[in-house]
Amino acid sequence: MAKIQGVENLLVYLDSVGYPLSEQQINEFLLARKIPHSKPFGKLIVFDRSHIEWWVAMQRKNDSLT
């Protein structure tokens, strides 16, 4: 499984797949536990790329319904 470490790297990845978000938006999703992630070591945040791909697909689907 490919991993994305940290919010900054997630921002770059999301931009590369055409779903740009701000750091503030990501932090809000993290606080609300609305984005798949894990914290294996203290403050390090890790995102599984396949989970993020699924999450982006769901966000796009929800965006198209509104």
N, C-alpha and C positions, 0 to 999 in steps of 0.2 A: 504494500500500500504506500502510495506516495504521500508525503506529509508536507504541509506548509507551516513553517514556524514563524509565529508572530503576526501581529496585525499589519505591520508594514508590508510584509511579503504577501499577505492575503489581499491587501489593496492592489498590489501590482498584478496578482493573478486575476482578480475580478475585473480589472481594467482590460487585461489581455483577452478575456472572454466576452467583452462587451457588456459587462454589468458593473460599471463603476459606482462605488459608494464612497462616502467620506469616512474618515476615521471616527468621527462622532457617531455616525450611523452604525458602524460596526460595534462600537462600545455600547451603544444602546441595545443592540441585538444581544450582545454578550450578557449584559446586566439582566435582560429579560429572559435569557436562556432560549433565544429564538434562532440561534445559529449553532450548528453542530461543532463542538470543540472539546478539547480536554486540556487539563493543566497537570502534566505529569511531574513537573519539578517547580515548586514554588509559584512564581509569577509567569513562568513560560507558558504561553498559550500555543497549542498545536491544533491544526485543522487537517483532517483527512481529506485529501483532494477529491476522492470519489464521493464523500459525503457532501462536500461543498458543491460539486457538480450537480448532485441531486437537489440540494437546497436551492441553487440558482434556478434550476428548471421549475421547481415548485413556485418560486417567487415570480418568475415570468408568467407562469400559468395563472397565478392569482392576480397579477397585474393586468392580464388580458381580460379577466372577468369583471374588472371594475371599470 
